[in-house]
Amino acid sequence: MTGAHRTTPHLFEKWESIVRKIRGKNRIVIFLDFDGTLVRIAPMPDSVSLHSETRDVIRRLGQNRKVELVIISGRRRADLQKFIGIREIKYMGLYGWENKNNKKLPYAERVVLAQTLVDLLAELPAYPGAWIEPKLNSFSVHLKGLKEEAQHGVRQAVKKRVDLLPKTLQAMNNLRDVEVAPVSIGNKGIAVRNILSQTAMRGALPIYFGDDLSDEPAFAATGKGVPVLVGKRRATQARFFLRGPAEVTAALAKMEETIR
């Protein structure tokens, strides 16, 4: 990660250099996280709402032949399609692993994942407010609203369980939850590199917007592209930052105008 987070400049302060990058490429790949990036964090996953202005600019970018627009999130792919509802873009759920061509996880991995979920459910009553969201091929242990000490306790409980199966499961720490998933699912950085390695994407400019700790591998994977941290400044591998979803929408609109 970079050094002092206060040195990460606001994206709009460096906008002229971003415009030069965009105009210097024939192909642009825009990666967008969902929660905390396109929509504000909500008390429950199903209570989020995508602003119509955001949806409109995403649709316009998705229709531009110069742009490949990819939604990449810890959510299930079907959830992303439901909340966004635009056909012209790519949806990648579960940190980039879940796409339209996915096969199921091996049975043995699903059994281990399910048993770990059951084990953790037995421990969570010691931490009121923590709860588990099953996602079929992974699960999230939600910590939003817990005090710091309780969050630390839950994270340690998850780590203890996952450390027993280091070749099978991984625990991905996020700002408001811990994701437990098979190692074979990988992470967002792997997903970004896989897309950029495709023949049609060679030489494309990658632009990545994300707010969470699980976005850090993806920031690194953009190389000399435009990785943008959304939310509060912190130590990060992103090179720029924006304050929240409203500024992401504004940045996307400025990019769409530049590309058009």
Helices and strands as residue ranges (DSSP letters): G 5-7, G 11-14, H 15-23, E 28-32, G 45-47, H 52-63, E 67-72, H 77-84, E 90-92, G 94-96, H 107-123, G 124-126, E 131-134, E 139-142, H 148-163, E 169-173, E 177-182, G 183-185, H 188-196, G 199-201, E 205-210, G 213-215, H 216-221, E 226-230, E 240-242, H 245-259
